Amino acid sequence: MGKEQVRVADVMIVDAIAVSRDATLEEVDIIIRSTFVTGLPVVDSEGRLVGVIGNAQLAAHRFARPVESSEHVPSKSASASTT
């Protein structure tokens, strides 16, 4: 006999937390970390799905930020020098 097929409806989260396009990345980060989910649906003012934001997008934004002039960035020659 074959294995019973489990449907998405049987395991999905029904009361998902959604955010609007106007939510800040900080708000999304707090929600994701406090609820232990990896992503959130983004909805318009009528509740229609317009996208998804998750850990990958948050990380990409964090690591793509410009370096502030007050931050020290080692030069290639300094990091490659040998003594």
C-alpha positions as CSV (number, residue, x, y, z in Angstrom):
1,M,0.0,0.0,0.0
2,G,1.1,3.6,-0.8
3,K,2.0,6.2,1.7
4,E,-0.9,8.7,2.4
5,Q,-0.3,12.1,0.8
6,V,-0.2,15.0,3.2
7,R,-1.7,18.2,1.9
8,V,-0.5,21.7,2.5
9,A,-3.8,22.5,4.1
10,D,-3.1,19.9,6.8
11,V,0.1,21.6,8.0
12,M,-0.1,25.3,7.0
13,I,-0.3,28.1,9.5
14,V,-3.8,29.5,9.2
15,D,-3.3,32.6,11.4
16,A,-0.2,33.9,9.7
17,I,1.2,37.3,10.7
18,A,1.3,39.6,7.7
19,V,3.0,43.0,7.3
20,S,2.2,45.9,5.0
21,R,4.5,47.5,2.4
22,D,5.0,50.4,4.9
23,A,6.4,48.2,7.7
24,T,10.0,48.9,8.5
25,L,12.8,46.3,8.2
26,E,13.3,46.7,12.0
27,E,9.6,45.8,12.6
28,V,9.9,42.8,10.3
29,D,13.1,41.7,12.0
30,I,11.5,41.9,15.5
31,I,8.4,39.9,14.3
32,I,10.5,37.2,12.7
33,R,12.8,36.8,15.7
34,S,10.0,36.9,18.3
35,T,7.8,34.4,16.4
36,F,10.5,32.0,15.1
37,V,9.2,32.2,11.5
38,T,11.6,32.6,8.6
39,G,9.4,34.9,6.5
40,L,6.2,37.0,6.4
41,P,3.7,37.7,3.7
42,V,3.4,41.3,2.6
43,V,-0.1,42.5,1.9
44,D,-1.7,45.6,0.4
45,S,-4.3,47.7,2.2
46,E,-7.0,45.3,1.1
47,G,-5.2,42.2,2.5
48,R,-4.0,40.9,-0.9
49,L,-0.7,39.2,-1.0
50,V,1.9,41.4,-2.8
51,G,5.1,39.7,-1.8
52,V,7.1,37.9,0.9
53,I,9.9,39.1,3.1
54,G,12.2,36.9,5.0
55,N,15.6,36.3,6.6
56,A,17.3,36.3,3.3
57,Q,16.1,39.7,2.3
58,L,16.9,41.1,5.8
59,A,20.4,39.7,5.7
60,A,21.0,41.0,2.1
61,H,20.0,44.4,3.2
62,R,22.2,44.3,6.4
63,F,25.3,43.2,4.5
64,A,24.7,45.6,1.5
65,R,24.7,48.7,3.7
66,P,27.2,51.4,2.9
67,V,30.2,51.8,5.1
68,E,30.0,54.9,7.3
69,S,32.9,57.3,7.1
70,S,33.6,56.7,10.8
71,E,34.1,53.0,10.3
72,H,37.6,51.6,9.7
73,V,37.9,49.5,6.6
74,P,41.3,47.8,6.3
75,S,43.0,48.3,3.0
76,K,43.9,45.3,0.8
77,S,47.5,45.9,1.3
78,A,47.1,46.0,5.1
79,S,45.2,42.8,5.2
80,A,47.6,41.0,2.7
81,S,50.8,42.2,4.3
82,T,53.2,39.7,5.9
83,T,55.7,40.3,8.6
